Amino acid sequence: MKKMIVRLAAAVALVSMTTFAMAADWNKEQATVWSVVTQSWKDEVAKNGNWPTNYVHKDVVAWGESWPQPREAESMAKWSRFGEKTDTTLIYELFPVSIVVVGSTAIVNYNTVSVGNNYEGKRERSTQGLIETLVYDGKSWKFLSLTSFEINSEN
């Protein structure tokens, strides 16, 4: 157990140092896209109803390992509202890996570590990798595709 904690701490420190170095090299578009990603997380955790409605493109497709097939905007909104009633995020941290912006399309790769209480009130820790595609609709950046996967921190 002690080895796992040391490895995890080292990995978080390395990712954090990389994040700071990368953020300093971001151009304005990359920084803007990252601010949309971070604000979407703040709104989701705040349970203020803004996520996913204010953030996703009408043609969004999302898929993660806990879903049997890709989901669209209506499903995302339904499950988000359900989660607002049953789950609580206690703490989370985002670690950007890369942001590429080409024209009106952005690809964002990042990791998260979060701890929350589930519907039973039990604490759960999650480490995920995310790959998200955003498109600029002339007014703002919107999520077009979201993919997530669990990261096994023991490996």
C-alpha positions in Angstrom: 0.0 0.0 0.0 2.8 2.4 0.9 4.5 1.8 -2.5 1.3 2.6 -4.3 0.9 5.9 -2.4 4.5 6.8 -3.1 4.0 6.0 -6.8 0.8 7.9 -7.0 2.3 10.9 -5.3 5.3 10.8 -7.8 2.9 10.5 -10.7 0.8 13.5 -9.5 3.9 15.6 -9.0 5.2 14.8 -12.4 1.9 15.6 -14.1 1.6 18.8 -12.1 5.1 20.0 -13.2 4.2 19.1 -16.8 0.9 21.0 -16.5 2.6 24.2 -15.3 5.2 24.0 -18.1 2.6 23.2 -20.7 0.2 26.0 -19.5 3.0 28.5 -19.9 3.3 27.5 -23.6 -0.4 27.6 -24.4 -1.6 30.1 -27.0 -4.8 32.1 -26.4 -7.0 29.6 -28.2 -5.7 26.7 -26.1 -6.1 28.7 -22.9 -9.7 29.6 -23.8 -10.6 26.0 -24.6 -9.1 24.8 -21.2 -11.1 27.5 -19.4 -14.3 26.1 -20.9 -13.3 22.6 -19.8 -12.5 23.7 -16.2 -15.7 25.9 -16.0 -17.8 22.9 -17.1 -16.4 20.9 -14.2 -17.1 23.7 -11.8 -20.7 23.9 -13.0 -21.2 20.2 -12.9 -19.9 20.0 -9.3 -22.0 23.0 -8.3 -25.1 21.2 -9.5 -26.4 24.5 -10.9 -28.0 23.0 -14.0 -25.5 24.5 -16.5 -23.9 21.1 -17.2 -24.4 19.7 -19.8 -27.0 22.1 -21.3 -24.9 25.2 -21.7 -21.8 23.3 -22.8 -22.6 20.6 -25.3 -23.2 20.9 -29.0 -26.7 19.6 -30.1 -25.0 16.7 -31.9 -22.8 15.7 -29.0 -21.8 12.0 -28.5 -20.3 10.7 -25.3 -19.0 7.3 -24.4 -17.3 5.9 -21.4 -16.6 2.4 -20.0 -19.7 2.6 -17.7 -22.0 3.0 -20.7 -23.0 0.2 -23.1 -23.0 2.5 -26.1 -22.5 6.2 -27.0 -25.0 8.7 -25.6 -26.4 11.9 -27.0 -27.3 15.2 -25.4 -30.7 14.1 -24.0 -29.2 11.1 -22.2 -26.4 13.2 -20.9 -28.8 15.7 -19.4 -31.1 13.0 -17.9 -28.2 11.2 -16.2 -26.6 14.5 -15.1 -29.9 15.5 -13.4 -30.1 12.1 -11.7 -26.5 12.4 -10.5 -27.2 15.8 -9.0 -29.8 14.1 -6.7 -27.7 11.1 -5.8 -24.0 11.8 -5.9 -21.7 14.5 -4.4 -18.2 15.4 -5.6 -16.1 16.3 -2.6 -12.9 17.2 -4.3 -11.4 16.9 -7.8 -8.4 18.0 -9.7 -7.8 18.2 -13.5 -4.4 17.5 -15.2 -4.2 18.7 -18.8 -2.1 16.5 -21.0 -2.5 18.2 -24.4 -4.7 20.7 -26.2 -4.6 21.0 -30.0 -6.7 23.6 -31.7 -7.1 23.5 -35.5 -9.5 26.1 -36.9 -12.8 25.7 -35.1 -12.0 22.3 -33.6 -10.1 21.5 -30.4 -9.0 18.1 -29.0 -8.3 18.1 -25.2 -6.7 15.2 -23.5 -6.5 15.3 -19.7 -6.7 13.3 -16.5 -8.8 13.7 -13.4 -8.7 12.5 -9.8 -11.8 12.9 -7.8 -13.4 11.8 -4.5 -17.1 11.8 -4.0 -20.0 10.3 -2.1 -22.2 7.9 -4.0 -25.9 7.3 -3.7 -25.2 5.1 -0.6 -23.2 7.9 1.1 -20.0 5.9 0.6 -16.8 7.6 -0.5 -15.4 6.6 -3.9 -12.1 7.7 -5.5 -11.8 7.8 -9.3 -8.9 8.4 -11.6 -9.9 8.9 -15.2 -8.5 9.8 -18.6 -10.6 12.0 -20.9 -10.4 12.8 -24.6 -12.8 15.6 -25.6 -13.5 17.3 -28.9 -14.9 20.8 -28.8 -16.1 22.9 -31.7 -16.4 26.7 -31.9 -20.0 27.6 -33.0 -19.2 31.3 -33.7 -20.1 32.3 -30.1 -18.5 29.7 -27.8 -16.7 26.4 -27.6 -19.0 23.4 -27.2 -18.3 19.8 -26.5 -19.0 17.6 -29.6 -17.4 14.3 -28.3 -16.5 13.1 -24.9 -14.7 9.8 -24.1 -13.6 8.7 -20.7 -11.8 5.7 -19.2 -10.7 4.6 -15.8 -6.9 4.8 -15.1 -5.7 2.0 -12.8 -3.2 3.9 -10.5 -1.6 0.6 -9.4 0.0 0.1 -12.8 
